[in-house]
Amino acid sequence: MTALTYVFSDSAVIAKRNLIKIKRVPEILIWTLISPIMFVLLFGYVFGGSIEVPGMSYREYLIAGVFAQTVIFGSTFTGAGLAEDMTKGIIDRFRSLPMSRTAVLAGRTASDIVYNSSSIFLMAVTGLIVGWRLRTGPIEALTGFLLLLLFAYAFSWIMAYVGLKVASVEMVNNASFMFIFPLTFIANTFVVADQLPGPLQTFAEWNPVSAVAQAARESFGNTGTLQVPDVWSLQNPILYSLIWVAIILAIFIPLSTRQYEKAALRG
């Protein structure tokens, strides 16, 4: 077997190990899926009547934003999982095994795709109930879903670095909340970027989360007659999102791998 084959094989084993937790502790998946449903219902029914989006239904505008926010928050499982493994000494046990060092991180981030796929499926069903509709063909819709998962996967590597850098699961949760919450709200996820004041509007227009949400809306056909801001990032949301995915992976895969080596030696 080649070295690359070993990496993929070991990564699959680690991913399976992380997913087995769902079977042993089903509450993890249950609470993971309740949160996105709550956001869809809360914004769709409570705030939907007071928030206006020119040229389209707010509920159709909303769903792509909830998708984007949820998959990004879903990436925190990687950080929390690695922090937990560090505190329990599991990383030391991995070090004693004849396995690829990269596999621990690759398997951990890959397992997040399953969590996020489950969240997206359930949100889509909930969205259909509250009035959201897919208005494009299956290929375009699939492109939107894949882009959401790809961006979330890239974000998982940021959380992997955080999980290896901080001292506990609680710190991962607090740090990720302080970073992700403003990133996903100062965007076009729940309101049109044009409705934000001055500097916040500029930030939202170039925020990669806005591009991911916009790309999903276009893929799902949920744009109506809404005018897209005349900025390159939102005029080319798929390309801009892919650029950010490439940047994040190029930076945080090496950083996370290096930090894993340091953390393992420290542990």
C-alpha positions in Angstrom: 0.0 0.0 0.0 1.2 3.5 -0.8 1.5 6.2 1.9 -1.5 8.0 0.6 -3.5 4.8 0.8 -2.6 4.4 4.4 -3.7 7.9 5.1 -7.1 7.4 3.6 -7.5 4.0 5.3 -6.5 5.3 8.7 -8.7 8.4 8.3 -11.7 6.2 7.5 -11.0 4.3 10.8 -10.9 7.5 12.8 -14.0 8.8 11.2 -15.8 5.6 11.9 -14.7 5.8 15.5 -16.1 9.3 15.9 -19.4 8.3 14.3 -19.9 5.4 16.6 -20.5 7.9 19.3 -23.8 8.6 17.7 -24.9 5.0 18.4 -23.5 5.0 21.9 -24.6 8.6 22.8 -27.6 9.4 20.5 -28.3 12.6 22.5 -25.4 14.2 20.6 -27.2 13.9 17.3 -30.6 14.7 18.7 -29.4 18.0 20.2 -27.4 18.8 17.1 -30.6 18.5 15.0 -32.9 20.4 17.3 -30.9 23.6 17.0 -31.4 24.1 13.3 -35.1 23.3 13.5 -35.4 25.9 16.2 -33.8 28.5 14.0 -36.0 27.7 11.1 -39.2 27.9 13.1 -38.1 30.9 15.2 -37.1 33.1 12.3 -39.8 31.7 9.9 -42.7 32.3 12.3 -41.6 34.7 15.0 -39.5 37.2 13.0 -40.7 36.3 9.5 -43.7 38.6 9.7 -41.6 41.7 10.7 -38.6 41.3 8.4 -39.1 42.2 4.8 -37.0 41.2 1.9 -37.9 43.1 -1.3 -39.0 40.9 -4.2 -39.4 37.6 -2.4 -40.7 35.7 0.6 -38.6 36.0 3.7 -39.0 32.3 4.5 -37.4 31.4 1.2 -34.6 34.0 1.8 -34.1 32.6 5.3 -33.4 28.9 4.7 -30.0 29.3 2.9 -28.8 31.5 5.7 -29.9 29.0 8.3 -28.1 26.3 6.3 -24.9 28.3 6.2 -25.0 29.2 9.9 -25.8 25.6 11.0 -23.0 23.9 9.1 -20.5 26.4 10.3 -21.6 25.8 13.9 -21.5 22.1 13.1 -17.8 22.3 12.5 -17.2 22.9 16.2 -17.6 19.2 16.8 -14.1 18.8 15.4 -12.6 21.3 17.9 -14.6 19.9 20.9 -13.8 16.3 19.9 -10.0 16.9 19.7 -10.0 18.9 22.9 -11.8 16.0 24.6 -9.4 13.5 23.2 -6.5 15.6 24.4 -7.8 15.8 28.0 -8.6 12.1 28.1 -5.2 11.0 26.8 -6.6 9.4 23.7 -4.2 11.3 21.5 -1.3 9.6 23.4 -2.9 6.3 22.5 -3.1 7.2 18.8 0.6 8.1 18.9 1.5 4.6 20.1 -0.3 3.1 17.1 1.3 2.5 13.6 -0.9 5.1 11.9 -0.6 8.3 9.9 -0.5 11.5 12.0 -2.7 13.3 9.5 -5.3 10.6 9.7 -6.4 11.7 13.2 -7.3 15.2 11.9 -8.6 14.1 8.5 -10.9 11.5 10.1 -12.1 13.9 12.7 -13.0 16.6 10.1 -14.5 14.1 7.8 -17.0 12.9 10.5 -18.3 16.4 10.7 -19.6 16.0 7.1 -22.0 13.3 8.4 -23.3 15.5 11.2 -23.8 18.5 8.8 -25.5 16.3 6.2 -28.0 15.2 8.8 -28.6 18.7 9.9 -29.1 19.9 6.3 -31.5 17.1 5.5 -33.7 17.8 8.6 -33.6 21.6 7.9 -34.7 21.0 4.3 -37.6 19.0 5.5 -38.5 21.7 8.1 -38.1 24.4 5.5 -40.5 22.7 3.1 -43.0 22.6 5.9 -42.8 26.3 6.6 -43.0 27.3 2.9 -39.5 27.0 1.4 -39.2 25.5 -2.0 -36.4 24.4 -4.4 -37.0 26.2 -7.7 -34.2 24.8 -9.7 -33.2 21.4 -11.0 -31.6 18.6 -9.0 -28.1 19.4 -10.3 -28.2 23.1 -9.3 -29.7 22.2 -5.9 -27.1 19.5 -5.3 -24.4 22.1 -6.1 -25.8 24.3 -3.4 -25.8 21.6 -0.8 -22.2 20.4 -1.7 -20.9 23.9 -1.5 -22.3 24.3 2.0 -20.7 21.0 3.1 -17.4 21.9 1.4 -17.2 25.3 3.2 -18.1 23.6 6.5 -15.4 21.0 6.0 -12.8 23.8 5.5 -14.1 25.5 8.6 -13.6 22.3 10.5 -9.9 22.6 10.0 -10.0 26.0 11.8 -11.8 24.4 14.7 -9.3 21.5 14.7 -6.5 24.1 15.2 -8.5 25.7 18.0 -9.3 22.4 19.6 -5.6 21.5 19.8 -4.6 25.0 20.9 -6.9 25.5 23.9 -7.0 23.6 27.1 -10.5 22.2 27.4 -13.8 21.5 25.6 -15.4 24.5 27.4 -12.8 26.9 26.0 -13.4 25.5 22.5 -17.2 26.1 22.9 -16.7 29.6 24.2 -14.0 30.6 21.7 -16.0 29.3 18.7 -19.2 31.0 19.9 -17.4 34.3 20.2 -16.0 34.0 16.7 -18.7 32.2 14.7 -21.7 34.1 16.2 -20.8 37.5 14.8 -19.4 36.0 11.6 -22.7 34.4 10.8 -24.9 37.3 11.9 -23.0 40.2 10.3 -23.8 38.7 6.9 -26.7 38.3 4.6 -27.8 35.2 6.4 -31.0 36.6 8.1 -31.2 40.1 6.7 -30.3 41.7 3.4 -26.8 43.2 3.5 -28.1 46.6 2.3 -30.1 46.9 5.5 -27.0 46.9 7.7 -25.4 50.2 8.7 -22.1 51.6 7.1 -19.1 49.4 8.0 -21.2 46.4 8.9 -22.7 46.5 5.4 -19.2 46.4 3.8 -18.1 43.6 6.1 -21.3 41.6 5.3 -20.8 42.0 1.6 -17.2 40.6 1.7 -17.9 38.1 4.5 -17.4 34.6 3.0 -20.5 33.4 4.9 -22.6 35.9 2.9 -21.1 34.4 -0.3 -21.9 30.9 0.7 -25.5 31.9 1.6 -25.9 33.8 -1.6 -24.5 30.9 -3.6 -26.9 28.5 -1.9 -29.9 30.8 -2.7 -28.9 31.0 -6.3 -28.5 27.3 -6.5 -31.9 26.7 -4.9 -33.6 29.4 -7.0 -34.5 31.5 -3.9 -33.6 34.9 -5.2 -36.9 36.2 -6.5 -36.5 39.7 -7.9 -34.1 40.7 -5.1 -31.2 42.9 -6.4 -27.8 41.5 -5.6 -25.4 44.2 -4.3 -22.9 45.4 -6.9 -19.8 43.9 -5.3 -17.7 41.2 -6.8 -18.0 38.8 -3.9 -21.8 38.6 -4.1 -21.9 38.8 -7.9 -19.7 35.7 -8.1 -20.6 33.9 -4.8 -19.6 30.4 -5.8 -16.1 31.4 -7.0 -15.6 33.6 -4.0 -16.7 30.8 -1.7 -14.3 28.4 -3.4 -11.4 30.9 -3.1 -12.1 31.1 0.7 -12.2 27.3 0.9 -8.8 27.0 -0.8 -7.3 29.7 1.5 -8.6 28.1 4.7 -7.4 24.7 3.8 -4.0 25.9 2.6 -3.5 27.7 5.9 -5.1 25.5 8.5 -4.3 22.0 7.4 -0.5 22.7 7.9 -1.2 24.7 11.0 -3.4 22.0 12.5 -1.0 19.2 11.6 1.9 21.1 13.2 -0.1 21.9 16.3 -1.2 18.3 16.6 2.5 17.3 16.7 3.2 19.9 19.4 0.1 19.0 21.4 0.8 15.3 21.2 4.4 15.8 22.4 3.1 18.1 25.2 0.5 15.6 26.2 
